[in-house]
Amino acid sequence: MRRILIFRHGIVLNRYVLIGMERYFRRRGYEVHNRTYPTTRKYIEEHARDLSEEMVALERDLNQRGDPYEFYAITHSMGALVLRYALTHFQMPRFHRAVMFVPPNQGSATARHFRSSLVYRWIFGSKAASQLSGERPGIFQAAGVPEAVDIGIIAGSVQWKLYPVPLEEPHDAIVSVSEAALPPFPLKVLPYGHTPILFVRPAWEEAEHFLEHGRFR
């Protein structure tokens, strides 16, 4: 059985923040597809359409080869919204399980705090960033809740903040645990920040355990 693992990173990042995790999963037999996509240049719906087209083409190729396979996914931050929207609005292969790292599933107080800042718009753009800084329900509800996919959520909890934002505790310095939650899916809280969580082996091990067993340790 070929285990195809799809990565989607967060806004203003690229595939290289997930290289360590990619190597970890490759060593465990997963075929990892980790690509950079232009996070600031399109709306989340457009990124979702791109993901759908990529997945349809990949599944077509796998079917032509005739090998059995299963799809898995790991996302970081905004990447979770892209995956959710693709699974609920576009043609997608069936995903067996997915893990979302620190996703803003219920909104982002940090993005809302900075949405009127010229620096925010200069760095993050005016498309997906405007959706992330929007009020709920907005894109957070529009992304939908995927069915027939086992999803696990990994949130972070730290004692510090990067910005003077009134975040509900606990939080990962960017996204609060309550913002990451997506009922009815299970949620695991680890003691790491929003981006540092991508570089630590305990977080990789939790993600692997969920992909293998459908539950966290």
DRENFI-793534 format. One record per residue: y, x, z of N, C-alpha, C, O in turn; residue in three letters. Coordinates in steps of 0.1 Angstrom, whole numbers, padded with zeros to 4 digits, always signed. Layout:
N
YXZYXZYXZYXZALA ...
***
This chain:
217
-0012+0008+0000+0000+0000+0000+0013+0009+0000+0015+0017+0009MET +0021+0007-0010+0033+0015-0011+0044+0007-0002+0046-0005-0004ARG +0050+0015+0007+0060+0009+0016+0074+0013+0011+0078+0025+0013ARG +0081+0004+0005+0094+0007-0001+0105+0004+0009+0106-0008+0013ILE +0113+0014+0013+0123+0012+0023+0137+0014+0017+0140+0024+0012LEU +0145+0003+0018+0158+0003+0012+0169+0005+0023+0168-0002+0033ILE +0178+0014+0020+0189+0017+0030+0202+0011+0024+0204+0011+0012PHE +0210+0006+0033+0224+0003+0029+0233+0007+0040+0233+0002+0052ARG +0242+0016+0037+0251+0022+0047+0264+0013+0049+0265+0003+0042HIS +0272+0017+0059+0284+0009+0062+0296+0013+0053+0295+0022+0045GLY +0307+0006+0056+0319+0008+0048+0325+0022+0050+0325+0028+0061ILE +0331+0027+0040+0337+0041+0038+0327+0052+0041+0331+0064+0043VAL +0314+0049+0042+0304+0060+0044+0297+0062+0031+0300+0056+0020LEU +0286+0070+0031+0278+0073+0020+0264+0076+0024+0261+0076+0036ASN +0256+0079+0015+0241+0080+0017+0238+0092+0027+0228+0092+0033ARG +0248+0102+0027+0245+0114+0035+0244+0111+0050+0238+0119+0057TYR +0251+0100+0055+0250+0097+0069+0236+0093+0073+0232+0093+0085VAL +0228+0089+0063+0214+0084+0065+0204+0094+0061+0192+0091+0061LEU +0208+0106+0058+0198+0116+0053+0188+0120+0063+0176+0121+0060ILE +0192+0122+0076+0183+0125+0086+0173+0114+0088+0161+0117+0089GLY +0177+0101+0088+0168+0090+0090+0159+0089+0077+0147+0086+0079MET +0165+0092+0066+0157+0092+0054+0145+0101+0054+0134+0098+0051GLU +0148+0114+0059+0137+0124+0060+0127+0120+0070+0115+0122+0068ARG +0131+0114+0081+0122+0109+0091+0112+0099+0086+0100+0100+0088TYR +0117+0089+0078+0108+0079+0073+0100+0084+0061+0089+0079+0059PHE +0105+0093+0054+0097+0099+0043+0085+0106+0048+0074+0105+0043ARG +0087+0113+0059+0076+0120+0066+0065+0110+0071+0054+0114+0073ARG +0069+0098+0073+0060+0088+0078+0054+0079+0067+0049+0068+0070ARG +0056+0083+0055+0049+0076+0043+0057+0065+0036+0052+0059+0027GLY +0070+0063+0040+0078+0054+0033+0085+0060+0021+0088+0072+0021TYR +0086+0052+0011+0094+0056-0001+0108+0051+0000+0111+0039-0002GLU +0117+0060+0004+0130+0056+0008+0140+0056-0004+0140+0065-0012VAL +0147+0045-0006+0158+0044-0016+0171+0043-0009+0175+0033-0003HIS +0178+0055-0009+0190+0056-0002+0201+0061-0011+0202+0072-0015ASN +0210+0052-0015+0220+0055-0025+0234+0051-0020+0236+0042-0011ARG +0244+0059-0024+0258+0056-0021+0263+0044-0030+0260+0044-0042THR +0270+0035-0024+0276+0024-0032+0291+0024-0028+0295+0027-0017TYR +0299+0019-0037+0314+0019-0035+0319+0008-0026+0324-0002-0030PRO +0317+0011-0013+0319+0000-0003+0333-0006-0003+0334-0018+0000THR +0344+0002-0006+0357-0004-0005+0362-0010-0018+0373-0016-0018THR +0354-0009-0029+0359-0014-0042+0355-0028-0046+0360-0033-0056ARG +0346-0034-0038+0341-0047-0041+0341-0056-0029+0341-0051-0018LYS +0340-0069-0031+0337-0078-0020+0322-0078-0016+0314-0073-0024TYR +0319-0082-0004+0305-0082+0000+0296-0090-0009+0285-0086-0011ILE +0301-0101-0014+0293-0109-0024+0289-0100-0036+0278-0101-0041GLU +0299-0092-0041+0296-0084-0052+0286-0073-0049+0277-0069-0057GLU +0287-0067-0037+0277-0057-0033+0264-0063-0032+0254-0057-0035HIS +0263-0075-0027+0250-0082-0026+0244-0085-0040+0232-0083-0042ALA +0252-0088-0049+0247-0090-0063+0242-0077-0069+0231-0077-0075ARG +0249-0066-0066+0244-0053-0071+0231-0050-0064+0222-0045-0071ASP +0229-0053-0052+0217-0050-0045+0206-0059-0051+0194-0054-0053LEU +0208-0071-0054+0199-0080-0060+0194-0074-0073+0182-0074-0076SER +0203-0070-0082+0200-0065-0095+0191-0052-0093+0182-0050-0101GLU +0195-0044-0084+0187-0032-0081+0173-0035-0077+0163-0029-0082GLU +0172-0045-0068+0158-0049-0063+0150-0055-0074+0138-0053-0074MET +0156-0064-0082+0148-0070-0092+0143-0060-0102+0131-0061-0106VAL +0151-0050-0106+0147-0040-0115+0136-0031-0109+0126-0028-0115ALA +0137-0028-0096+0127-0020-0089+0114-0028-0088+0103-0022-0090LEU +0114-0040-0085+0102-0048-0084+0095-0049-0097+0083-0049-0098GLU +0103-0051-0108+0097-0052-0121+0090-0039-0124+0079-0040-0130ARG +0095-0028-0121+0089-0015-0124+0076-0014-0115+0066-0009-0120ASP +0077-0018-0103+0065-0017-0094+0054-0026-0100+0042-0022-0099LEU +0057-0038-0104+0047-0047-0110+0041-0041-0122+0029-0043-0124ASN +0048-0035-0130+0043-0029-0142+0033-0018-0139+0023-0015-0146GLN +0036-0011-0128+0026+0000-0124+0014-0005-0118+0003+0001-0118ARG +0014-0018-0113+0002-0024-0107-0002-0020-0093-0013-0024-0089GLY +0007-0013-0086+0003-0009-0073+0008-0019-0063+0019-0025-0064ASP +0000-0022-0052+0005-0031-0042+0016-0024-0034+0017-0012-0032PRO +0025-0033-0029+0037-0027-0022+0043-0038-0013+0040-0050-0013TYR +0051-0033-0003+0058-0041+0006+0073-0036+0007+0074-0023+0006GLU +0082-0044+0008+0096-0040+0009+0101-0041+0023+0098-0050+0031PHE +0108-0031+0027+0115-0030+0040+0129-0026+0038+0133-0022+0028TYR +0138-0028+0049+0152-0024+0047+0157-0019+0061+0153-0024+0072ALA +0166-0010+0060+0174-0005+0071+0189-0006+0067+0192+0000+0057ILE +0197-0012+0075+0211-0012+0072+0220-0007+0083+0215-0006+0095THR +0232-0003+0080+0242+0001+0090+0254-0007+0089+0260-0008+0078HIS +0259-0013+0099+0272-0020+0100+0273-0030+0089+0265-0039+0088SER +0283-0028+0080+0286-0038+0069+0274-0040+0060+0272-0050+0054MET +0265-0030+0059+0253-0031+0051+0245-0043+0054+0237-0048+0046GLY +0245-0047+0067+0237-0059+0071+0242-0071+0064+0234-0080+0060ALA +0255-0073+0063+0261-0084+0057+0257-0085+0042+0255-0095+0036LEU +0257-0073+0036+0253-0072+0022+0239-0076+0020+0236-0084+0011VAL +0230-0072+0029+0216-0076+0028+0214-0090+0030+0207-0097+0023LEU +0221-0095+0041+0220-0110+0044+0224-0118+0032+0217-0128+0029ARG +0235-0115+0026+0241-0123+0015+0231-0122+0003+0229-0132-0003TYR +0226-0110+0000+0217-0109-0011+0204-0117-0009+0199-0124-0018ALA +0199-0117+0003+0187-0125+0006+0188-0140+0006+0179-0147+0003LEU +0200-0144+0009+0203-0159+0009+0209-0165-0003+0210-0177-0004THR +0215-0156-0012+0222-0162-0023+0217-0157-0037+0220-0163-0047HIS +0210-0146-0037+0205-0141-0050+0190-0139-0051+0183-0139-0041PHE +0186-0136-0063+0171-0134-0065+0168-0120-0058+0174-0110-0061GLN +0158-0121-0049+0154-0108-0042+0139-0109-0041+0133-0120-0039MET +0132-0097-0041+0118-0097-0037+0117-0101-0022+0126-0101-0015PRO +0105-0104-0018+0102-0107-0004+0103-0094+0004+0096-0085+0001ARG +0111-0094+0014+0111-0083+0023+0103-0086+0035+0103-0097+0041PHE +0094-0076+0039+0085-0078+0050+0093-0077+0063+0092-0087+0071HIS +0100-0067+0066+0108-0065+0078+0121-0057+0075+0121-0050+0065ARG +0131-0059+0083+0143-0052+0082+0149-0049+0096+0147-0056+0105ALA +0156-0038+0097+0163-0034+0109+0178-0032+0106+0181-0025+0096VAL +0186-0038+0114+0201-0037+0112+0206-0029+0123+0205-0033+0135MET +0212-0018+0120+0219-0010+0130+0234-0015+0132+0241-0015+0122PHE +0237-0018+0144+0251-0021+0148+0258-0030+0138+0269-0027+0134VAL +0253-0041+0134+0259-0050+0124+0270-0059+0130+0268-0064+0141PRO +0281-0061+0123+0291-0071+0127+0287-0085+0123+0294-0092+0116PRO +0275-0090+0127+0270-0103+0123+0279-0115+0127+0280-0125+0120ASN +0286-0113+0138+0294-0124+0143+0309-0121+0142+0318-0128+0148GLN +0313-0111+0134+0327-0108+0133+0330-0094+0138+0321-0087+0144GLY +0342-0089+0137+0346-0076+0141+0360-0077+0147+0370-0077+0140SER +0361-0076+0160+0374-0076+0167+0381-0063+0164+0394-0064+0163ALA +0374-0052+0161+0381-0040+0158+0388-0041+0144+0400-0038+0143THR +0381-0047+0134+0387-0049+0121+0399-0059+0122+0409-0056+0115ALA +0398-0069+0130+0409-0079+0131+0421-0072+0138+0432-0076+0134ARG +0418-0064+0147+0429-0057+0154+0438-0049+0145+0450-0048+0146HIS +0432-0043+0135+0439-0034+0126+0442-0040+0112+0448-0032+0104PHE +0439-0052+0110+0440-0058+0096+0455-0058+0091+0456-0057+0078ARG +0465-0058+0099+0479-0058+0094+0484-0043+0092+0495-0042+0089SER +0476-0034+0095+0480-0020+0094+0479-0015+0080+0469-0017+0074SER +0489-0008+0076+0489-0002+0062+0478+0009+0061+0472+0011+0051LEU +0476+0016+0072+0466+0027+0073+0452+0021+0071+0444+0026+0064VAL +0450+0009+0078+0437+0003+0076+0434-0001+0062+0423+0002+0056TYR +0444-0007+0055+0442-0011+0041+0441+0001+0032+0434+0000+0022ARG +0448+0012+0035+0447+0024+0027+0433+0030+0028+0428+0035+0018TRP +0428+0030+0040+0415+0037+0041+0403+0028+0037+0394+0032+0030ILE +0404+0015+0041+0393+0006+0039+0394-0003+0027+0384-0010+0023PHE +0406-0003+0021+0408-0012+0009+0411-0026+0012+0413-0029+0024GLY +0412-0035+0002+0416-0048+0004+0405-0059+0000+0408-0071+0000SER +0393-0054-0002+0383-0063-0006+0373-0066+0005+0375-0075+0013LYS +0362-0058+0006+0353-0060+0017+0360-0059+0031+0356-0066+0040ALA +0369-0050+0032+0376-0048+0044+0384-0060+0049+0385-0064+0061ALA +0389-0068+0039+0397-0080+0042+0387-0090+0048+0391-0099+0056SER +0375-0090+0043+0364-0100+0048+0360-0096+0062+0358-0104+0070GLN +0358-0083+0064+0354-0078+0078+0365-0081+0088+0362-0083+0100LEU +0378-0081+0084+0389-0083+0093+0392-0098+0094+0402-0102+0101SER +0385-0107+0087+0388-0121+0087+0383-0128+0100+0375-0123+0107GLY +0388-0140+0102+0384-0148+0113+0370-0154+0110+0366-0156+0098GLU +0363-0157+0120+0350-0165+0118+0354-0179+0115+0364-0184+0120ARG +0345-0186+0108+0332-0182+0103+0332-0172+0091+0324-0163+0091PRO +0340-0175+0081+0342-0165+0070+0329-0160+0065+0319-0167+0064GLY +0330-0147+0061+0318-0141+0055+0306-0140+0064+0295-0139+0060ILE +0309-0140+0077+0299-0139+0087+0289-0150+0087+0277-0149+0090PHE +0294-0162+0085+0286-0174+0083+0281-0175+0069+0269-0179+0066GLN +0290-0172+0059+0286-0173+0045+0274-0165+0041+0267-0168+0032ALA +0273-0153+0048+0262-0144+0045+0248-0151+0047+0238-0147+0042ALA +0248-0161+0056+0235-0168+0058+0226-0161+0068+0228-0149+0071GLY +0215-0168+0071+0205-0163+0080+0192-0162+0072+0186-0173+0069VAL +0187-0151+0068+0175-0150+0059+0163-0156+0066+0161-0155+0078PRO +0155-0163+0058+0142-0168+0063+0131-0160+0058+0132-0153+0048GLU +0120-0161+0065+0107-0154+0060+0109-0139+0060+0101-0132+0053ALA +0118-0134+0068+0120-0120+0070+0120-0117+0084+0129-0123+0092VAL +0112-0107+0089+0113-0103+0103+0125-0093+0104+0125-0083+0098ASP +0135-0097+0112+0147-0088+0113+0148-0084+0128+0147-0092+0137ILE +0151-0071+0130+0154-0066+0143+0167-0060+0143+0171-0053+0133GLY +0175-0062+0154+0189-0057+0155+0190-0046+0165+0185-0048+0177ILE +0195-0035+0162+0198-0024+0172+0213-0023+0174+0220-0020+0165ILE +0217-0026+0186+0231-0025+0190+0233-0012+0199+0224-0007+0204ALA +0246-0008+0200+0249+0003+0208+0257+0000+0220+0264-0011+0220GLY +0256+0008+0231+0264+0006+0243+0269+0019+0248+0261+0028+0252SER +0282+0021+0248+0288+0033+0254+0300+0029+0263+0304+0018+0263VAL +0304+0039+0271+0315+0037+0281+0329+0040+0276+0339+0039+0283GLN +0330+0044+0263+0342+0049+0257+0346+0040+0245+0337+0033+0239TRP +0358+0041+0241+0363+0034+0229+0371+0043+0220+0378+0052+0226LYS +0370+0042+0207+0378+0050+0198+0392+0045+0197+0401+0053+0195LEU +0394+0032+0199+0407+0026+0196+0410+0016+0208+0401+0011+0215TYR +0423+0013+0210+0427+0004+0220+0425-0011+0217+0434-0018+0216PRO +0412-0014+0214+0409-0027+0210+0402-0035+0222+0394-0029+0229VAL +0406-0047+0224+0399-0055+0235+0385-0059+0232+0383-0071+0229PRO +0376-0050+0232+0362-0053+0228+0355-0059+0240+0356-0054+0251LEU +0347-0069+0237+0338-0075+0248+0327-0064+0251+0322-0058+0242GLU +0325-0063+0264+0314-0053+0268+0301-0061+0269+0300-0072+0272GLU +0290-0053+0267+0289-0039+0262+0292-0038+0247+0292-0048+0240PRO +0296-0026+0243+0299-0024+0229+0296-0009+0225+0293-0001+0234HIS +0297-0006+0212+0293+0007+0207+0306+0015+0203+0305+0025+0196ASP +0318+0010+0209+0331+0016+0206+0337+0010+0193+0349+0012+0191ALA +0329+0003+0185+0335-0004+0173+0330-0019+0173+0339-0028+0171ILE +0318-0021+0175+0312-0035+0175+0306-0038+0188+0298-0030+0194VAL +0309-0050+0194+0303-0054+0206+0288-0059+0204+0285-0063+0193SER +0281-0059+0214+0267-0064+0213+0267-0078+0209+0258-0083+0202VAL +0276-0086+0215+0277-0100+0211+0280-0102+0196+0275-0112+0190SER +0288-0093+0191+0291-0094+0176+0279-0090+0168+0277-0095+0157GLU +0270-0082+0173+0259-0077+0165+0248-0087+0165+0240-0087+0156ALA +0247-0096+0175+0236-0105+0176+0235-0115+0164+0245-0119+0158ALA +0223-0119+0161+0221-0129+0150+0208-0137+0154+0197-0134+0150LEU +0210-0147+0163+0199-0155+0167+0192-0161+0155+0198-0165+0145PRO +0179-0162+0155+0170-0160+0167+0164-0146+0167+0154-0144+0174PRO +0169-0136+0160+0163-0123+0159+0164-0115+0171+0174-0116+0178PHE +0154-0107+0174+0154-0098+0186+0165-0087+0185+0168-0082+0174PRO +0170-0083+0197+0181-0073+0197+0177-0063+0207+0173-0066+0219LEU +0179-0050+0204+0177-0039+0213+0190-0031+0214+0196-0028+0204LYS +0193-0028+0227+0206-0021+0230+0202-0006+0233+0194-0004+0242VAL +0208+0003+0227+0206+0017+0229+0219+0024+0233+0230+0019+0229LEU +0219+0035+0241+0231+0041+0246+0238+0050+0237+0240+0062+0240PRO +0242+0045+0225+0248+0054+0215+0260+0046+0208+0260+0034+0209TYR +0269+0054+0202+0280+0048+0195+0277+0043+0181+0266+0044+0177GLY +0287+0037+0175+0285+0030+0163+0280+0038+0151+0271+0034+0144HIS +0285+0050+0149+0280+0059+0139+0270+0070+0145+0260+0073+0138THR +0273+0075+0157+0263+0085+0163+0249+0079+0164+0239+0087+0164PRO +0247+0066+0165+0234+0060+0166+0225+0063+0154+0213+0063+0155ILE +0231+0067+0142+0224+0070+0130+0217+0083+0131+0208+0086+0123LEU +0221+0092+0140+0217+0106+0140+0207+0109+0151+0204+0121+0153PHE +0203+0100+0159+0194+0103+0171+0180+0098+0169+0178+0086+0164VAL +0171+0106+0172+0157+0103+0170+0152+0090+0177+0144+0082+0172ARG +0156+0088+0190+0152+0076+0197+0155+0063+0189+0148+0053+0189PRO +0167+0063+0182+0170+0051+0174+0161+0050+0162+0157+0039+0158ALA +0158+0061+0156+0149+0061+0144+0135+0056+0149+0129+0048+0142TRP +0131+0060+0161+0117+0056+0165+0117+0041+0168+0107+0035+0166GLU +0128+0036+0174+0129+0021+0176+0128+0014+0163+0121+0004+0162GLU +0135+0019+0153+0135+0012+0140+0121+0013+0134+0116+0003+0128ALA +0115+0024+0135+0101+0026+0129+0091+0016+0136+0083+0010+0130GLU +0092+0015+0150+0083+0006+0157+0085-0008+0153+0075-0015+0151HIS +0098-0012+0150+0100-0026+0146+0094-0028+0132+0087-0038+0129PHE +0096-0019+0123+0091-0020+0109+0076-0021+0109+0070-0027+0101LEU +0070-0013+0118+0055-0013+0119+0049-0025+0126+0039-0031+0122GLU +0056-0030+0137+0049-0040+0145+0057-0053+0146+0052-0063+0152HIS +0069-0054+0141+0077-0066+0142+0083-0069+0156+0087-0080+0159GLY +0084-0058+0164+0090-0059+0177+0095-0045+0181+0090-0035+0176ARG +0104-0045+0191+0109-0032+0196+0100-0028+0207+0092-0035+0213PHE +0101-0015+0211+0092-0009+0222+0096-0015+0235+0090-0012+0245ARG 
***
